[in-house]
Structure formats: C-alpha cells, structure tokens
Amino acid sequence: MATSAVGPGFLTQTTVFTKQLLASFGFVILLSVVLDIFAQLNIWQVLTVSGKRGQTVANETIPGSGYLLALLIAFGGLVFNIGNIAGSGLGLNVLLGLPVDAGAVISAGIAIAIFLVKDAGKVMDAVVKVLGVVMIVLIGYVVYASQPPIAEAAVRTVAPLQIDARAIVTLVGGTVGGYITFAGAHRLIDAGISGIGSLPEVRRSAITGIVLTAIIRFALFLAALGVIAMGFSIDDANPPASVFQNAAGNGGYKIFGVVMWAAAITSVIGAAFTSVSFIKTFSEKIETRSNLIIVAFIAVSTIIFLAIGRPVAILLWAGTINGFILPVGLALVLLASRKRSIIGEYGHPLWLQIAGWLVVTVMTVFSVLTIGGY
C-alpha cells in the first residue's frame, strides 16, 4: 500500500502544493494523515473480518452497489494510470533527455512486456526496492542540504496561514483513494489474513503503511520548502525533479530520474492489474481475458495521455479524482459494518464508525468545494 502511494503523483503533488502553500502545507499533510488512518482502519478491518472483497461486500450491503463501486474504482484506476504514464515520461525526460511523450510510449511498451513476462516483473520488483531506498536517502540528503525552516514548518503544521480543500482531497485520494486502500485489504485476504483473530495484525499493517507514507511526504515537503527558502525556483514542467537538481546537483537529478521512472512503471503495472481485478470477478469472460484487458488498459491510458498532454496537471488530478471516489467506497463499507450477515459476531467499534463517517463528510464537503473552486 505504501509503495503504491509513493509514486510519481505523490512526488509531484507534494512538491506543487509545497510551492503553493509553503509551510502551511504541513497542516494539509497532518490532516490528510488523520483522515487516511480512519479511512484505512475501517476498510481493512471490515473487509478482512468478512474475508470478502470490497465489491462483494458492497453488493451484499446494497444490491448492485458493488458493480458501481467496481466501475468507479476502475475509472479511478484509469485516471491514476494516465498519471503514472505521464510520470514515466517525466522520468525518462530527466534521465535521457527524451521528449515526455516519447518517454511515455516507450515506458508503456516496457510495462506491457514486464506484465507479459512474469520473471521480468520479479526482477523489476527487486530493483524498485533498492531504488526506493535510494530515493529515501536522496530525500534525506536534500533535507540536510537545503536546511529548511523546520521551526516555521512545525508552527504552520498546527497553525496554518491558509487551507486548501483541493490539496487535502488530492493527498487523501493519492494515499487511500480509488483502488489503493482496497488493494491493500485484498492483498491481506489473499494472504490468508482474515477473520477476527487477524485484527491486531491488520490494524498494525494499516497504521504502519500510512505512517511510512506520511514520513516520506513530510521529508519531501521539508526538502522542497528548504529549496524554496534558499531562493531557488521550482520548474513547473517537472517540479520534484527540479527540487533534487537544485539541492543535489546534476548527479542527484539523474538518480531522481531513475527513481521517478521506476516508481511510475511499477505503478502502471500495479494500477492496471488491480483495476481490472475489481471488474473481472463479475464475469467469466472478463476473467478468462484479463491479460488482454490489462494490456488494453495500459494502451488506452497511454493514448489518452498523448491526446491530453499536461503531465503535471494529470498527476495532480489523479489524486483529486480518486479522492472523490473514497467517500462512496468508505460509506458502503461503514454500512456493511452493521450487517451481521457480512461481519458475523464481530462488533465494529463505535468510535471507528463515527470517525469513518466524519471522513466521509469531510471528504464529500472538500470534494464539493474543489469542484466549485476549480
């Protein structure tokens, strides 16, 4: 879940909103972490106790709603994937100097090849783990080198000068929106971690994933804030890359290009596979042709990106749109938490239900404000 969240959209969103909100962006991160934890705890606990996938639980709660949820998540996954394709193009642009469109097409071809050759996927997974560590070390170095105004960031994290509804929706959507949080619960169920006895492990996993993501986001926020405080400008064409270039020189810039591309290409595969998995359970024809549909999913994502362009804007909107989807999925799960036919003897904590409905309300209101204001 954490590695799914920390992709090209995550890197771009964090940098862009730091540039816009400066130290006050710390408050947006803090609020989004609280909302993320409450949303994820509710979804993971109810699904793992039931031992059923999200779309099945939704259908058993309100007949037909599982199909709606699956379509929404598949749509959100498509938007995520367009953003991931855009991110892969930005990565190759930094690394090799290729035009973003050309980098996106090459990356899409590689993603399809990796998906069709399973052993290549295992190699890529191993490489990405190493690159993930490199990225964290690089972010840490940039924080150190840029000497960010930590005291001001700490104050504005609890007393912001401005609050941005779209930033909150985008961050929550990019961390637990759309398919991401459901995919985490489904992975646990597939691994045999289900039933009431598994709850301590499920809670620990849910909170650990969010906290790990939050630590990386706070570090990137401080790195970007430090670069801005040093008087450097952030390039709107590729915001996160310019942060690394300004603080770590051309070597750090190139390494970041590798990390950005690897994060994007694995997210392309993961988003396509998971999005199709939500709809293939409803039809045997889809199940038997799932490989073809995944390849088509990647191809369509690439074609749409080439038609639209604007990679940075797409990476921002991917999180925002999936933030719109979260209240629907979470509300269905909260309704399911009251049905004995789904959860059996398990009593879902009242405080967690209240917190969950609070997240639904906040995200719905902020989504309406985002639509109205943007």
C-alpha positions in Angstrom: 0.0 0.0 0.0 2.8 2.4 0.9 4.8 1.7 -2.3 1.6 2.1 -4.3 1.0 5.5 -2.7 4.6 6.8 -3.2 4.6 7.1 -6.9 5.0 9.9 -9.5 1.8 11.6 -8.4 2.8 11.5 -4.8 6.2 13.2 -5.6 4.6 15.8 -7.9 1.6 16.6 -5.7 3.8 17.1 -2.6 6.2 19.5 -4.4 3.5 21.5 -6.2 1.4 22.1 -3.1 4.6 23.0 -1.1 5.3 25.7 -3.7 1.7 27.0 -3.4 1.1 26.8 0.4 4.7 26.9 1.7 5.0 26.0 5.4 1.2 25.8 5.8 1.2 22.6 3.6 2.4 20.8 6.8 -1.1 21.2 8.1 -2.6 19.7 5.0 -0.3 16.7 5.4 -1.2 16.3 9.1 -4.9 16.4 8.4 -4.7 14.0 5.5 -2.8 11.5 7.6 -5.6 11.5 10.2 -8.2 11.1 7.5 -6.1 8.3 5.9 -5.8 6.3 9.1 -9.5 6.4 9.9 -10.5 5.5 6.3 -8.0 2.7 6.1 -8.7 1.2 9.5 -12.4 1.0 8.7 -12.0 -0.5 5.2 -9.3 -3.0 6.1 -10.9 -4.2 9.3 -14.4 -4.8 7.9 -13.1 -6.5 4.7 -10.6 -8.7 6.5 -13.1 -9.8 9.1 -15.6 -10.7 6.4 -12.9 -12.3 4.2 -14.6 -10.8 1.2 -13.5 -8.3 -1.4 -14.9 -4.8 -1.5 -17.2 -5.2 -4.4 -18.7 -8.3 -2.9 -19.3 -6.6 0.4 -20.9 -3.6 -1.3 -23.2 -5.9 -3.3 -24.3 -7.7 -0.1 -24.9 -4.4 1.6 -26.9 -2.6 -1.2 -27.7 -4.9 -4.1 -26.0 -3.6 -7.3 -23.7 -1.1 -5.4 -20.7 -3.5 -5.9 -20.9 -3.0 -9.6 -21.0 0.8 -9.2 -18.0 0.6 -6.8 -16.0 -1.6 -9.2 -16.7 0.8 -12.1 -15.8 3.8 -10.0 -12.5 2.2 -8.9 -11.7 1.0 -12.4 -12.3 4.6 -13.6 -10.2 6.0 -10.8 -7.5 3.4 -11.6 -7.6 4.5 -15.3 -7.0 8.2 -14.2 -4.2 7.0 -11.9 -2.7 5.1 -14.7 -2.8 8.0 -17.1 -0.9 9.9 -14.4 1.6 7.0 -14.0 2.2 7.0 -17.7 2.8 10.8 -17.5 5.2 10.2 -14.6 7.2 7.6 -16.6 7.6 10.1 -19.4 8.9 12.7 -17.0 11.3 10.2 -15.6 12.8 9.3 -19.0 12.9 13.0 -19.8 15.1 13.6 -16.8 17.2 10.5 -17.3 17.7 10.5 -21.1 16.5 13.9 -22.2 13.7 12.3 -24.3 10.5 14.2 -25.0 7.9 13.4 -22.4 5.5 11.9 -25.0 8.2 9.6 -26.4 9.3 8.5 -22.9 5.6 7.7 -22.1 5.2 5.5 -25.2 8.5 3.6 -24.5 7.5 3.1 -20.9 4.1 1.8 -21.8 5.7 -0.8 -24.1 8.1 -1.8 -21.3 5.2 -2.1 -18.9 3.3 -4.4 -21.2 6.4 -6.5 -21.7 7.1 -6.7 -18.0 3.5 -7.8 -17.4 3.6 -10.5 -20.1 6.9 -11.8 -18.9 6.4 -12.6 -15.2 10.0 -13.2 -14.3 10.9 -9.7 -15.6 8.3 -8.4 -13.1 10.1 -10.1 -10.2 13.4 -8.6 -11.3 11.7 -5.2 -11.5 10.3 -5.6 -8.0 13.7 -6.2 -6.6 15.3 -3.3 -8.4 12.5 -0.9 -7.3 13.0 -1.8 -3.6 16.7 -0.8 -4.0 15.6 2.4 -5.8 13.1 3.1 -3.2 15.8 3.1 -0.5 17.9 5.4 -2.8 15.0 7.8 -3.1 14.6 8.0 0.7 18.3 8.5 1.2 18.2 11.3 -1.5 15.3 13.0 0.1 17.1 12.9 3.4 20.2 14.4 1.8 18.1 17.1 0.2 16.5 18.0 3.6 20.0 18.2 5.1 21.5 20.2 2.2 18.6 22.7 1.9 18.4 23.4 5.7 14.6 24.0 5.7 12.9 26.4 8.2 11.9 23.5 10.4 10.6 25.7 13.3 8.3 27.6 10.9 7.1 24.3 9.3 6.3 22.9 12.8 4.3 26.0 13.8 2.3 26.1 10.5 1.6 22.4 10.7 -0.7 23.2 13.6 -1.5 26.8 12.9 -1.7 27.2 9.1 -2.0 30.6 7.4 -4.1 29.0 4.6 -6.0 25.8 4.0 -6.6 24.3 0.5 -9.5 21.9 0.0 -8.1 20.6 -3.2 -4.8 19.8 -1.6 -6.5 17.8 1.1 -8.7 15.9 -1.4 -5.7 15.2 -3.6 -3.4 14.0 -0.8 -6.1 11.7 0.7 -7.1 10.4 -2.8 -3.4 9.8 -3.7 -2.8 7.8 -0.5 -6.0 5.8 0.2 -8.3 6.8 -2.7 -9.6 4.7 -5.5 -8.1 1.2 -5.7 -5.1 1.7 -3.3 -6.7 1.1 0.1 -9.0 -1.7 -1.2 -6.0 -3.3 -2.9 -4.2 -3.4 0.5 -7.1 -5.2 2.2 -7.5 -7.6 -0.8 -3.8 -8.5 -0.6 -4.2 -9.4 3.1 -7.3 -11.5 2.4 -5.4 -13.3 -0.5 -2.5 -14.0 2.0 -5.0 -15.7 4.4 -5.0 -12.8 6.9 -8.7 -12.7 7.7 -11.2 -13.2 10.5 -11.5 -11.6 13.9 -8.2 -13.2 15.1 -6.2 -11.3 12.5 -7.4 -7.8 13.6 -4.2 -6.9 15.6 -2.0 -7.6 12.6 -4.5 -5.8 10.2 -4.5 -2.7 12.4 -0.7 -2.7 12.7 -0.3 -3.0 8.9 -2.9 -0.3 8.2 -1.3 2.3 10.5 2.3 1.3 9.5 1.5 1.9 5.8 0.0 5.3 6.4 2.7 6.4 8.9 5.5 5.3 6.5 3.9 7.2 3.7 3.5 10.3 5.9 7.1 10.3 7.0 8.3 10.2 3.3 5.8 13.0 2.4 6.9 15.2 5.3 10.5 14.7 4.4 9.8 15.6 0.7 7.8 18.7 1.9 10.7 19.9 4.0 13.2 19.3 1.1 11.0 21.4 -1.2 10.4 24.0 1.4 14.2 24.3 2.0 14.9 24.7 -1.7 12.3 27.4 -1.9 13.7 29.1 1.2 17.2 29.1 -0.4 15.8 31.2 -3.2 15.8 28.5 -5.9 12.8 28.4 -8.3 10.8 25.2 -8.9 10.3 24.2 -12.5 6.6 23.8 -13.3 7.4 21.4 -16.1 8.8 18.8 -13.6 8.5 20.2 -10.0 10.0 17.3 -8.0 13.0 16.8 -10.3 13.9 20.5 -10.0 14.0 20.2 -6.2 16.6 17.4 -6.4 18.6 19.2 -9.1 18.8 22.4 -7.1 19.8 20.7 -3.8 21.8 17.6 -5.0 23.3 18.8 -8.4 23.1 17.1 -11.7 24.0 13.7 -10.2 21.0 13.8 -7.8 18.9 15.0 -10.7 19.8 11.9 -12.8 19.3 9.5 -9.9 15.9 11.0 -9.2 15.0 10.4 -12.9 15.7 6.7 -12.4 13.7 6.6 -9.2 10.8 8.5 -10.8 10.7 6.2 -13.8 10.9 3.1 -11.7 8.1 4.3 -9.4 6.0 5.2 -12.4 6.5 1.9 -14.4 5.7 -0.3 -11.4 2.6 1.8 -10.6 1.5 1.5 -14.3 1.5 -2.3 -13.9 0.0 -2.3 -10.4 -2.8 0.1 -11.2 -3.7 -1.8 -14.4 -3.7 -5.2 -12.7 -5.6 -4.1 -9.6 -8.2 -2.0 -11.5 -9.1 -4.9 -13.8 -9.2 -7.3 -10.8 -12.2 -5.3 -9.5 -14.3 -5.9 -12.6 -13.2 -9.4 -13.6 -14.9 -11.1 -10.7 -18.3 -10.2 -12.2 -17.9 -12.1 -15.4 -16.2 -15.3 -16.5 -15.5 -13.8 -19.9 -13.6 -10.9 -18.3 -11.8 -13.4 -16.0 -10.5 -15.5 -19.0 -9.4 -12.5 -20.9 -8.0 -10.5 -18.1 -4.4 -10.4 -19.5 -5.7 -8.9 -22.8 -7.8 -6.4 -20.9 -4.8 -5.3 -18.8 -2.7 -4.7 -21.9 -5.6 -2.7 -23.4 -5.9 -0.8 -20.1 -2.3 0.3 -20.4 -2.6 1.1 -24.1 -5.7 3.2 -23.6 -4.1 5.1 -20.7 -1.2 6.0 -22.9 -3.4 7.1 -25.8 -5.4 9.4 -23.5 -2.2 10.9 -22.1 -0.8 11.5 -25.6 -4.1 13.2 -26.5 -4.3 15.4 -23.4 -0.6 16.1 -22.5 0.0 18.3 -19.5 1.7 15.6 -17.3 2.0 17.6 -14.1 -1.7 18.6 -14.2 -2.7 15.0 -14.8 -0.6 13.8 -11.8 -2.4 16.3 -9.6 -5.9 15.5 -10.9 -5.3 11.7 -10.5 -5.2 12.1 -6.7 -8.1 14.6 -6.7 -10.5 12.4 -8.7 -9.7 9.3 -6.6 -10.3 11.5 -3.5 -13.9 12.0 -4.9 -14.3 8.2 -5.1 -13.2 7.5 -1.5 -16.4 8.7 0.3 -18.5 6.3 -1.8 -16.4 3.2 -1.0 -16.0 4.1 2.6 -19.7 4.8 3.1 -20.6 1.4 1.7 -18.1 -0.3 4.0 -19.4 1.5 7.0 -23.0 0.4 6.2 -21.6 -3.2 5.8 -20.0 -3.0 9.3 -23.6 -3.0 10.8 -24.7 -6.2 8.9 -24.3 -9.5 10.8 -24.6 -11.4 7.5 -21.3 -9.8 6.5 -19.3 -9.4 9.7 -20.8 -12.3 11.8 -20.2 -11.9 15.5 -17.6 -9.1 15.1 -18.6 -5.8 16.7 -17.0 -2.9 14.7 -16.0 -0.2 17.3 -18.5 2.7 17.5 -15.7 5.3 17.7 -14.2 4.0 14.5 -17.6 4.1 12.8 -18.1 7.7 13.9 -14.5 8.6 12.7 -15.3 6.9 9.4 -18.5 8.9 8.8 -16.6 12.0 9.8 -14.1 11.2 7.0 -17.0 10.6 4.5 -18.5 14.0 5.5 -15.2 15.9 5.3 -14.1 14.4 2.0 -17.6 15.0 0.5 -17.6 18.6 1.6 -14.0 19.2 0.4 -14.8 17.5 -2.9 -17.7 19.8 -3.5 -15.6 22.8 -2.6 -12.9 21.6 -5.0 -15.4 21.2 -7.9 -16.8 24.6 -7.1 -13.4 26.3 -6.8 -11.5 24.6 -9.6 
